[in-house]
Amino acid sequence: MDRVRFHMDHPPAPQRDVKSVGDILKDVVSGFEQPVQESVLILRESWAKLVGAQIAQHSEPGFIKENALHIFVDHPGWMPELERHKRGLLMKLQSSYREMRIRQIRFILQHK
């Protein structure tokens, strides 16, 4: 009946729920994750063994740039604790993962 009344050549579009642009953009943007280096993926798998379970809950390898491993830390209170273990961790990384050629470690505060 509506097709005749409104002179429509095509059937009407199906009824859909209205979504805000913000909701649509959240779904789209969530799919745009930055690529992760293969060496960082390897470090993330063994991270708890390297630093211990408690520290691993609050930190993770982020990326390697110019022979420096950048580690994401989720709370500023953990920065001094990681700084205390920095030298030992660097030695473990250099002996276990020589091919990565990590020469220094940097910590970046990044909330999860």
VEXROKOL-727374 format. One line per 4 residues: number of its first residue (from 1); for each residue x, y, z of C-alpha. Coordinates in steps of 0.02 Angstrom, whole numbers. Layout:
N
NUM> X:Y:Z ~ ...
***
This chain:
112
1> 0:0:0 ~ 140:123:47 ~ 228:88:-118 ~ 75:143:-215
5> 36:291:-102 ~ 213:362:-102 ~ 254:311:-282 ~ 405:210:-228
9> 499:106:-356 ~ 593:9:-223 ~ 531:-73:-64 ~ 554:32:93
13> 714:13:191 ~ 704:-103:341 ~ 674:-26:511 ~ 838:-12:608
17> 885:51:778 ~ 955:227:776 ~ 1135:239:836 ~ 1233:395:878
21> 1387:437:777 ~ 1491:421:935 ~ 1438:240:959 ~ 1477:200:778
25> 1649:282:788 ~ 1693:186:946 ~ 1662:24:854 ~ 1764:80:704
29> 1911:152:802 ~ 1925:0:916 ~ 1979:-100:764 ~ 2126:15:729
33> 2256:-60:845 ~ 2436:-18:813 ~ 2539:-161:745 ~ 2653:-244:872
37> 2831:-294:831 ~ 2862:-481:828 ~ 3002:-465:955 ~ 2885:-374:1074
41> 2757:-514:1058 ~ 2893:-638:1108 ~ 2939:-532:1259 ~ 2756:-515:1311
45> 2737:-705:1313 ~ 2883:-726:1433 ~ 2860:-563:1528 ~ 2796:-641:1691
49> 2947:-757:1696 ~ 3066:-612:1668 ~ 2999:-489:1796 ~ 2887:-592:1909
53> 2698:-608:1914 ~ 2666:-453:2022 ~ 2766:-333:1914 ~ 2697:-413:1755
57> 2521:-366:1810 ~ 2569:-182:1804 ~ 2686:-176:1655 ~ 2713:-246:1482
61> 2837:-224:1340 ~ 2774:-88:1223 ~ 2895:-70:1079 ~ 3079:-70:1033
65> 3152:85:953 ~ 3336:126:926 ~ 3391:-23:1032 ~ 3286:34:1180
69> 3144:-71:1250 ~ 3001:42:1301 ~ 2896:-35:1438 ~ 2718:23:1473
73> 2680:44:1659 ~ 2500:63:1718 ~ 2528:162:1880 ~ 2659:290:1933
77> 2688:195:2096 ~ 2767:52:2000 ~ 2895:161:1911 ~ 3020:163:2057
81> 3001:-25:2080 ~ 3040:-55:1898 ~ 3186:66:1904 ~ 3259:-39:2046
85> 3253:-194:1936 ~ 3307:-106:1777 ~ 3489:-160:1775 ~ 3452:-343:1815
89> 3312:-348:1687 ~ 3424:-274:1554 ~ 3555:-407:1588 ~ 3423:-546:1575
93> 3359:-475:1411 ~ 3533:-458:1338 ~ 3581:-635:1383 ~ 3416:-719:1335
97> 3370:-616:1182 ~ 3535:-565:1103 ~ 3459:-552:929 ~ 3349:-408:989
101> 3504:-303:1031 ~ 3421:-212:1176 ~ 3543:-85:1249 ~ 3429:12:1366
105> 3259:10:1448 ~ 3137:155:1461 ~ 2974:160:1557 ~ 2817:247:1494
109> 2665:280:1601 ~ 2513:219:1507 ~ 2348:178:1591 ~ 2265:18:1531
***
